[in-house]
C-alpha cells in the first residue's frame, strides 16, 4: 500500500499553471548553480531532470533550499514521493561534517559519536526521547 501509484496526465485546465510554476522552479534552481543559470538563459528546456535533482540536492545540503512535500499518511497519499525525495535530496551522514562535542572528563573536543559510545560504555549516557501518541476518535 503506497508503494505503487498511478501517473496521470495533468488536467487541461491546470496545464498553464503547472508550466508557470515549473518555470519558477527551474529558474530558482538555476539561480543556485552557475552552470544551470547559463543553460537557463540559452534554453530553459535544455536543463535535464538529473541536473535539476543534483542542484537541488547540493542546495538542500548547504541549507539554501528547504524542500516541501505534500501528502497524507491516511491512505498513503504522497508517501512514496516523500520517501523518494528523502533519498534524492537529503544528506547522508557522509555528506556532512562530523558533529563534535566536549568530553566532560578533560574538556577536549571529540567527535560526538565517540563521546556517546564512551558514555554508553560507562553507563552514563543521557538522552531525550519524545513520543507522540494519538488515538482514533470514535
C-alpha positions as CSV (number, residue, x, y, z in Angstrom):
1,X,0.0,0.0,0.0
2,X,1.5,3.3,-1.1
3,X,4.5,1.7,-2.9
4,X,2.8,1.9,-6.2
5,X,1.0,4.9,-7.7
6,X,-0.6,5.9,-10.9
7,X,0.9,8.5,-13.2
8,X,-1.9,10.5,-14.9
9,X,-1.9,13.4,-17.2
10,X,-2.3,16.9,-15.9
11,X,-5.9,18.2,-16.3
12,X,-6.2,20.6,-19.2
13,X,-7.4,23.4,-17.0
14,X,-4.2,23.2,-14.9
15,X,-1.5,22.8,-17.7
16,X,-0.8,26.6,-17.9
17,X,-0.5,26.8,-14.1
18,X,1.8,23.8,-13.9
19,X,4.0,25.2,-16.7
20,X,4.3,28.5,-14.9
21,X,5.3,27.0,-11.6
22,X,7.7,24.6,-13.2
23,X,9.3,27.5,-14.9
24,X,9.6,29.2,-11.5
25,X,11.2,26.1,-10.0
26,X,13.7,25.8,-12.9
27,X,14.6,29.4,-12.6
28,X,15.1,29.2,-8.8
29,X,17.3,26.1,-9.1
30,X,19.3,27.7,-12.0
31,X,20.0,30.8,-9.9
32,X,21.7,28.5,-7.4
33,X,24.0,26.8,-9.9
34,X,26.0,29.0,-12.3
35,X,26.2,26.2,-15.0
36,X,22.5,25.8,-14.9
37,X,21.9,29.5,-15.0
38,X,23.9,29.7,-18.2
39,X,21.9,26.8,-19.7
40,X,18.7,28.5,-18.5
41,X,19.5,31.7,-20.4
42,X,20.4,29.7,-23.5
43,X,17.4,27.4,-23.4
44,X,15.5,26.7,-20.2
45,X,14.2,23.4,-21.6
46,X,17.7,22.0,-22.1
47,X,18.1,21.5,-18.3
48,X,17.7,17.8,-17.6
49,X,15.9,16.2,-14.6
50,X,19.2,14.8,-13.4
51,X,20.8,18.3,-13.4
52,X,17.9,19.7,-11.5
53,X,18.0,17.0,-8.9
54,X,21.7,17.3,-8.4
55,X,21.5,21.1,-8.0
56,X,18.5,20.8,-5.6
57,X,20.5,18.2,-3.5
58,X,23.5,20.5,-3.3
59,X,21.3,23.4,-2.3
60,X,19.5,21.4,0.4
61,X,22.8,20.1,1.9
62,X,24.1,23.7,2.2
63,X,20.7,24.8,3.5
64,X,19.9,27.2,0.7
65,X,16.8,25.2,-0.2
66,X,14.1,23.7,2.0
67,X,12.1,21.0,0.2
68,X,8.4,20.9,0.9
69,X,6.4,17.9,0.1
70,X,2.6,17.4,0.3
71,X,0.9,14.2,1.3
72,X,-1.0,12.3,3.9
73,X,-0.3,9.1,5.8
74,X,-4.0,8.5,5.6
75,X,-4.4,6.2,2.6
76,X,-0.7,6.7,1.9
77,X,-1.2,9.8,-0.4
78,X,2.2,11.1,-1.4
79,X,4.2,8.8,0.9
80,X,6.2,7.2,-1.8
81,X,7.1,10.6,-3.3
82,X,8.2,11.8,0.1
83,X,10.4,8.8,0.6
84,X,11.9,9.2,-2.9
85,X,12.6,12.9,-2.1
86,X,14.3,11.9,1.2
87,X,16.6,9.6,-0.7
88,X,17.2,12.0,-3.5
89,X,17.7,15.3,-1.7
90,X,18.5,15.0,2.0
91,X,22.1,14.5,3.1
92,X,23.5,11.2,4.3
93,X,25.8,11.3,7.4
94,X,28.7,11.1,4.9
95,X,27.7,14.4,3.2
96,X,28.0,16.4,6.4
97,X,30.9,17.2,8.7
98,X,31.1,15.3,11.9
99,X,29.3,16.7,14.9
100,X,31.7,17.5,17.8
101,X,31.2,17.7,21.5
102,X,33.3,18.3,24.6
103,X,34.4,15.4,26.7
104,X,33.3,16.3,30.2
105,X,36.3,14.5,31.7
106,X,39.0,16.5,30.1
107,X,37.2,19.3,28.2
108,X,38.8,18.0,24.9
109,X,36.7,18.4,21.7
110,X,35.8,15.0,20.2
111,X,33.5,13.6,17.5
112,X,30.1,13.4,19.1
113,X,29.6,9.7,18.1
114,X,32.7,8.7,20.0
115,X,31.6,10.7,23.0
116,X,28.2,8.9,23.0
117,X,29.9,5.5,22.6
118,X,32.2,6.2,25.6
119,X,29.3,7.4,27.7
120,X,27.2,4.3,26.9
121,X,30.2,2.1,27.7
122,X,30.4,3.7,31.1
123,X,26.6,3.6,31.5
124,X,26.5,7.4,31.8
125,X,24.6,8.2,28.6
126,X,21.7,10.6,28.9
127,X,19.3,11.3,26.1
128,X,15.9,12.8,25.3
129,X,13.1,10.7,23.9
130,X,10.0,12.2,22.6
131,X,6.9,10.1,21.9
132,X,3.7,11.2,20.4
133,X,0.6,9.1,20.9
134,X,-2.7,9.5,19.0
135,X,-5.9,7.7,19.4
136,X,-8.7,7.1,17.0
137,X,-11.7,9.2,17.6
138,X,-14.9,7.1,17.5
